[in-house]
């Protein structure tokens, strides 16, 4: 069953937002590997165990404010087709995230934003 695997938030002032979430929830922020403009967010659940991870970037002028939940899927291509068949819309087509996988951003039939993420298969 598909589940939420990552969340993304953007901010007009990422440093201010990081300070807010560090103080509010004790979230940890680290620079994403190979990226100077994206921070990985580490969270813990109420028992102190590792929680759902996320990321933060500076908000692009075209982005809607809010948090996007990314659902892990086997195939972004196949899921995009199903989104459209069921009446949803694709607002950001499939794109590669080098070293991680592929993502796309969609809107459901109720105007809710959500993302799809297909993990890159590691062959070693």
N, CA, C and O of each residue as an XYZ file, in Angstrom:
496
protein
N       0.850     -1.177      0.000
C       0.000      0.000      0.000
C       0.897      1.242      0.000
O       1.877      1.302      0.742
N       0.566      2.214     -0.819
C       1.327      3.456     -0.883
C       1.159      4.232      0.423
O       0.083      4.230      1.023
N       2.228      4.890      0.854
C       2.182      5.655      2.092
C       3.019      6.922      1.957
O       3.868      7.024      1.072
N       2.775      7.874      2.831
C       3.563      9.099      2.832
C       4.978      8.759      3.293
O       5.168      8.131      4.334
N       5.968      9.184      2.505
C       7.353      8.854      2.825
C       8.217     10.091      3.068
O       9.334      9.978      3.574
N       7.707     11.263      2.711
C       8.521     12.479      2.807
C       7.580     13.672      2.752
O       6.535     13.615      2.104
N       7.947     14.738      3.423
C       7.185     15.976      3.275
C       8.134     17.083      2.839
O       9.328     17.051      3.139
N       7.589     18.057      2.132
C       8.378     19.185      1.649
C       7.679     20.465      2.040
O       6.461     20.596      1.912
N       8.466     21.402      2.514
C       7.930     22.728      2.786
C       8.874     23.751      2.193
O      10.079     23.521      2.088
N       8.317     24.869      1.812
C       9.140     25.948      1.295
C       8.904     27.176      2.162
O       7.913     27.265      2.886
N       9.829     28.112      2.074
C       9.741     29.300      2.912
C      10.329     30.488      2.173
O      11.286     30.349      1.410
N       9.750     31.654      2.405
C      10.331     32.869      1.852
C      11.695     33.126      2.485
O      12.612     33.619      1.829
N      11.817     32.788      3.759
C      13.067     32.962      4.492
C      13.382     31.627      5.184
O      12.982     31.425      6.331
N      14.093     30.716      4.507
C      14.350     29.392      5.081
C      15.052     29.416      6.446
O      14.749     28.587      7.304
N      15.965     30.336      6.652
C      16.658     30.380      7.954
C      15.694     30.727      9.074
O      15.771     30.152     10.160
N      14.793     31.657      8.822
C      13.777     32.017      9.822
C      12.867     30.826     10.097
O      12.537     30.545     11.249
N      12.459     30.121      9.026
C      11.596     28.949      9.189
C      12.309     27.836      9.949
O      11.707     27.188     10.805
N      13.574     27.612      9.648
C      14.342     26.588     10.368
C      14.397     26.908     11.852
O      14.196     26.026     12.688
N      14.667     28.162     12.182
C      14.708     28.565     13.596
C      13.370     28.304     14.266
O      13.323     27.801     15.389
N      12.285     28.641     13.586
C      10.945     28.415     14.123
C      10.724     26.936     14.439
O      10.318     26.597     15.550
N      10.989     26.049     13.469
C      10.727     24.618     13.657
C      11.720     23.956     14.606
O      11.368     22.992     15.287
N      12.953     24.452     14.664
C      13.913     23.946     15.660
C      13.404     24.233     17.062
O      13.418     23.357     17.926
N      12.953     25.465     17.286
C      12.474     25.853     18.613
C      11.130     25.224     18.947
O      10.889     24.856     20.097
N      10.249     25.095     17.954
C       8.911     24.556     18.199
C       8.918     23.048     18.403
O       8.334     22.555     19.368
N       9.577     22.299     17.500
C       9.508     20.838     17.512
C      10.856     20.147     17.718
O      10.919     18.918     17.770
N      11.936     20.929     17.835
C      13.282     20.375     17.962
C      13.701     19.597     16.710
O      14.464     18.635     16.806
N      13.207     20.009     15.540
C      13.606     19.381     14.293
C      15.055     19.724     13.995
O      15.539     20.792     14.372
N      15.741     18.820     13.321
C      17.133     19.008     12.917
C      17.178     19.237     11.405
O      16.416     18.627     10.655
N      18.066     20.109     10.972
C      18.207     20.450      9.549
C      19.641     20.225      9.111
O      20.577     20.679      9.770
N      19.815     19.524      7.998
C      21.132     19.288      7.406
C      21.047     19.588      5.918
O      20.019     19.355      5.281
N      22.141     20.107      5.373
C      22.179     20.346      3.927
C      22.033     19.021      3.194
O      22.658     18.029      3.568
N      21.221     19.003      2.165
C      21.051     17.799      1.351
C      22.342     17.529      0.595
O      23.008     18.465      0.153
N      22.706     16.257      0.440
C      23.927     15.925     -0.303
C      23.891     16.520     -1.709
O      22.927     16.331     -2.451
N      24.949     17.238     -2.061
C      25.053     17.794     -3.402
C      24.204     19.028     -3.649
O      24.140     19.510     -4.780
N      23.543     19.558     -2.606
C      22.667     20.709     -2.800
C      22.969     21.775     -1.763
O      23.073     21.490     -0.570
N      23.105     22.987     -2.226
C      23.314     24.100     -1.298
C      21.990     24.786     -0.983
O      21.924     25.636     -0.095
N      20.928     24.414     -1.714
C      19.657     25.119     -1.578
C      18.539     24.277     -0.980
O      17.391     24.721     -0.950
N      18.844     23.076     -0.503
C      17.809     22.211      0.045
C      18.305     21.639      1.362
O      19.423     21.130      1.444
N      17.483     21.722      2.382
C      17.823     21.173      3.687
C      16.958     19.960      3.976
O      15.746     19.987      3.758
N      17.571     18.910      4.459
C      16.834     17.725      4.895
C      16.384     17.962      6.331
O      17.127     18.519      7.139
N      15.169     17.537      6.642
C      14.597     17.709      7.981
C      14.528     16.347      8.660
O      13.997     15.386      8.104
N      15.073     16.280      9.866
C      14.999     15.055     10.670
C      14.037     15.304     11.822
O      14.141     16.302     12.535
N      13.097     14.376     11.990
C      12.114     14.480     13.063
C      12.162     13.215     13.923
O      12.671     12.177     13.501
N      11.622     13.328     15.127
C      11.460     12.181     16.015
C      10.008     12.115     16.459
O       9.333     13.138     16.580
N       9.530     10.880     16.703
C       8.165     10.748     17.202
C       8.150     11.054     18.703
O       9.175     11.431     19.271
N       7.004     10.894     19.334
C       6.867     11.244     20.750
C       7.681     10.359     21.678
O       7.913     10.733     22.828
N       8.123      9.193     21.209
C       8.958      8.316     22.029
C      10.441      8.524     21.750
O      11.279      7.847     22.344
N      10.776      9.446     20.860
C      12.167      9.716     20.535
C      12.716      8.908     19.378
O      13.883      9.044     19.012
N      11.864      8.062     18.798
C      12.298      7.261     17.650
C      12.273      8.113     16.384
O      11.548      9.105     16.301
N      13.074      7.710     15.402
C      13.127      8.430     14.127
C      11.728      8.561     13.541
O      10.979      7.587     13.465
N      11.384      9.784     13.125
C      10.087     10.050     12.528
C      10.205     10.248     11.027
O      11.269     10.052     10.441
N       9.116     10.632     10.429
C       9.068     10.901      8.994
C      10.014     12.051      8.673
O      10.024     13.062      9.375
N      10.803     11.902      7.623
C      11.731     12.944      7.218
C      11.114     13.870      6.197
O      10.114     13.546      5.556
N      11.729     15.025      6.059
C      11.238     15.988      5.100
C      12.352     16.835      4.544
O      13.533     16.530      4.712
N      11.963     17.900      3.881
C      12.927     18.811      3.304
C      12.367     20.214      3.197
O      11.153     20.420      3.198
N      13.282     21.183      3.105
C      12.876     22.579      2.996
C      13.758     23.300      1.980
O      14.965     23.069      1.904
N      13.130     24.171      1.208
C      13.839     24.993      0.233
C      13.254     26.395      0.247
O      12.180     26.628      0.801
N      13.965     27.314     -0.363
C      13.442     28.663     -0.540
C      12.251     28.582     -1.499
O      12.305     27.900     -2.523
N      11.192     29.281     -1.152
C       9.967     29.243     -1.947
C      10.162     29.935     -3.291
O      10.645     31.064     -3.369
N       9.778     29.234     -4.327
C       9.743     29.772     -5.679
C       8.481     30.630     -5.791
O       7.467     30.309     -5.172
N       8.525     31.687     -6.549
C       7.375     32.592     -6.680
C       6.116     31.898     -7.208
O       5.005     32.383     -6.993
N       6.283     30.774     -7.893
C       5.123     30.068     -8.451
C       4.530     29.046     -7.483
O       3.457     28.504     -7.747
N       5.210     28.774     -6.366
C       4.743     27.753     -5.418
C       3.610     28.250     -4.545
O       3.556     29.420     -4.165
N       2.705     27.332     -4.235
C       1.666     27.616     -3.261
C       2.261     27.401     -1.873
O       3.036     26.463     -1.683
N       1.920     28.244     -0.900
C       2.373     27.986      0.467
C       1.760     26.690      0.984
O       0.674     26.300      0.558
N       2.439     26.040      1.881
C       1.921     24.826      2.494
C       2.932     23.708      2.467
O       4.049     23.868      1.976
N       2.531     22.593      2.994
C       3.386     21.412      3.068
C       2.872     20.390      2.062
O       1.675     20.111      1.999
N       3.788     19.837      1.278
C       3.429     18.808      0.307
C       3.859     17.460      0.868
O       5.027     17.269      1.207
N       2.930     16.538      0.964
C       3.247     15.169      1.359
C       3.541     14.353      0.110
O       2.770     14.371     -0.849
N       4.668     13.631      0.128
C       5.046     12.777     -1.000
C       4.722     11.331     -0.669
O       5.095     10.820      0.388
N       4.027     10.684     -1.582
C       3.631      9.291     -1.431
C       4.591      8.434     -2.245
O       4.833      8.711     -3.420
N       5.134      7.399     -1.627
C       6.029      6.487     -2.323
C       5.248      5.590     -3.262
O       4.267      4.965     -2.860
N       5.681      5.525     -4.514
C       5.015      4.698     -5.521
C       6.056      3.855     -6.251
O       7.241      4.188     -6.255
N       5.612      2.773     -6.861
C       6.499      1.915     -7.639
C       6.903      2.604     -8.932
O       8.053      2.508     -9.360
N       5.948      3.307     -9.559
C       6.211      3.965    -10.837
C       5.497      5.314    -10.894
O       4.268      5.374    -10.858
N       6.271      6.393    -10.983
C       5.670      7.719    -11.146
C       4.884      7.776    -12.447
O       3.779      8.319    -12.478
N       5.442      7.220    -13.525
C       4.755      7.247    -14.823
C       3.371      6.606    -14.746
O       2.387      7.195    -15.194
N       3.294      5.408    -14.182
C       2.004      4.712    -14.079
C       1.031      5.456    -13.172
O      -0.164      5.524    -13.457
N       1.549      6.015    -12.072
C       0.676      6.695    -11.122
C       0.147      7.998    -11.702
O      -1.002      8.359    -11.448
N       0.962      8.712    -12.476
C       0.499      9.932    -13.142
C      -0.697      9.618    -14.045
O      -1.681     10.357    -14.061
N      -0.605      8.532    -14.787
C      -1.718      8.143    -15.662
C      -2.987      7.906    -14.850
O      -4.077      8.314    -15.253
N      -2.837      7.242    -13.701
C      -3.998      6.954    -12.859
C      -4.570      8.228    -12.244
O      -5.787      8.371    -12.128
N      -3.682      9.166    -11.845
C      -4.150     10.447    -11.300
C      -5.060     11.129    -12.314
O      -6.157     11.571    -11.971
N      -4.608     11.214    -13.557
C      -5.394     11.890    -14.596
C      -6.680     11.136    -14.920
O      -7.722     11.756    -15.133
N      -6.617      9.815    -14.958
C      -7.791      8.991    -15.223
C      -8.867      9.203    -14.155
O     -10.062      9.161    -14.447
N      -8.426      9.432    -12.918
C      -9.363      9.603    -11.809
C      -9.806     11.058    -11.610
O     -10.539     11.358    -10.667
N      -9.361     11.964    -12.498
C      -9.812     13.348    -12.436
C      -8.856     14.319    -11.779
O      -9.185     15.494    -11.617
N      -7.675     13.848    -11.396
C      -6.677     14.741    -10.829
C      -5.863     15.419    -11.923
O      -6.046     15.143    -13.109
N      -4.969     16.301    -11.516
C      -4.136     17.040    -12.468
C      -2.662     16.931    -12.072
O      -2.321     16.828    -10.894
N      -1.817     16.956    -13.072
C      -0.375     16.955    -12.850
C       0.086     18.400    -12.988
O      -0.103     19.012    -14.039
N       0.689     18.952    -11.936
C       1.144     20.336    -12.038
C       2.658     20.438    -12.198
O       3.172     21.462    -12.649
N       3.362     19.385    -11.830
C       4.803     19.305    -12.100
C       5.055     17.909    -12.638
O       4.956     16.935    -11.891
N       5.378     17.791    -13.917
C       5.604     16.470    -14.499
C       6.779     15.753    -13.844
O       7.536     16.347    -13.076
N       6.917     14.498    -14.151
C       8.005     13.679    -13.616
C       9.344     14.360    -13.863
O       9.637     14.823    -14.966
N      10.141     14.407    -12.814
C      11.491     14.929    -12.957
C      12.430     14.091    -12.106
O      12.035     13.538    -11.080
N      13.664     14.008    -12.540
C      14.674     13.240    -11.814
C      15.196     14.048    -10.629
O      15.355     15.266    -10.704
N      15.454     13.340     -9.544
C      16.160     13.882     -8.394
C      17.438     13.047     -8.317
O      17.440     11.979     -7.704
N      18.525     13.522     -8.935
C      19.736     12.710     -9.069
C      20.201     12.088     -7.748
O      20.344     12.764     -6.729
N      20.428     10.789     -7.809
C      20.877     10.046     -6.637
C      19.772      9.586     -5.715
O      20.032      8.847     -4.765
N      18.533     10.007     -5.972
C      17.419      9.650     -5.099
C      16.292      8.947     -5.841
O      15.819      7.903     -5.392
N      15.848      9.505     -6.982
C      14.726      8.909     -7.697
C      14.028      9.905     -8.590
O      14.664     10.732     -9.244
N      12.689      9.815     -8.610
C      11.874     10.647     -9.489
C      10.665     11.157     -8.721
O      10.135     10.469     -7.848
N      10.233     12.373     -9.054
C       9.059     12.919     -8.392
C       8.157     13.616     -9.387
O       8.562     13.946    -10.502
N       6.934     13.829     -8.962
C       5.952     14.619     -9.694
C       5.026     15.229     -8.650
O       4.900     14.706     -7.543
N       4.378     16.334     -9.006
C       3.442     16.972     -8.088
C       2.069     17.028     -8.754
O       1.944     17.328     -9.941
N       1.049     16.731     -7.958
C      -0.303     16.584     -8.475
C      -1.301     17.354     -7.622
O      -0.996     17.797     -6.515
N      -2.508     17.498     -8.173
C      -3.649     18.040     -7.434
C      -4.771     17.015     -7.547
O      -5.054     16.514     -8.635
N      -5.406     16.707     -6.423
C      -6.510     15.743     -6.461
C      -7.799     16.426     -6.900
O      -7.785     17.599     -7.275
N      -8.895     15.710     -6.856
C     -10.182     16.244     -7.307
C     -10.733     17.327     -6.381
O     -11.701     18.002     -6.734
N     -10.133     17.504     -5.200
C     -10.589     18.501     -4.222
C      -9.620     19.668     -4.089
O      -9.707     20.444     -3.137
N      -8.683     19.798     -5.053
C      -7.689     20.868     -5.099
C      -6.621     20.744     -4.014
O      -6.017     21.741     -3.619
N      -6.389     19.520     -3.531
C      -5.319     19.268     -2.571
C      -4.038     18.908     -3.320
O      -4.055     18.106     -4.254
N      -2.954     19.500     -2.905
C      -1.652     19.259     -3.509
C      -0.999     18.049     -2.856
O      -1.035     17.912     -1.633
N      -0.402     17.169     -3.658
C       0.357     16.045     -3.131
C       1.437     15.671     -4.136
O       1.363     16.027     -5.312
N       2.430     14.956     -3.656
C       3.524     14.559     -4.524
C       3.622     13.055     -4.651
O       3.101     12.305     -3.826
N       4.303     12.631     -5.703
C       4.617     11.219     -5.936
C       6.129     11.085     -5.925
O       6.834     11.959     -6.428
N       6.631     10.000     -5.357
C       8.072      9.774     -5.366
C       8.371      8.319     -5.631
O       7.858      7.424     -4.960
N       9.216      8.100     -6.628
C       9.678      6.763     -6.992
C      11.153      6.686     -6.654
O      11.967      7.425     -7.209
N      11.494      5.793     -5.747
C      12.884      5.665     -5.333
C      13.729      5.089     -6.463
O      13.302      4.176     -7.170
N      14.922      5.627     -6.623
C      15.842      5.114     -7.632
C      16.337      3.755     -7.177
O      16.742      3.583     -6.027
N      16.303      2.795     -8.079
C      16.776      1.451     -7.776
C      18.306      1.467     -7.781
O      18.934      1.858     -8.765
N      18.874      1.045     -6.690
C      20.330      0.988     -6.579
C      20.824     -0.375     -7.051
O      20.432     -1.403     -6.498
N      21.658     -0.391     -8.041
C      22.235     -1.663     -8.522
C      23.717     -1.675     -8.205
O      24.483     -0.859     -8.717
N      24.105     -2.604     -7.362
C      25.519     -2.691     -6.964
C      25.918     -4.125     -6.886
O      27.068     -4.429     -6.568
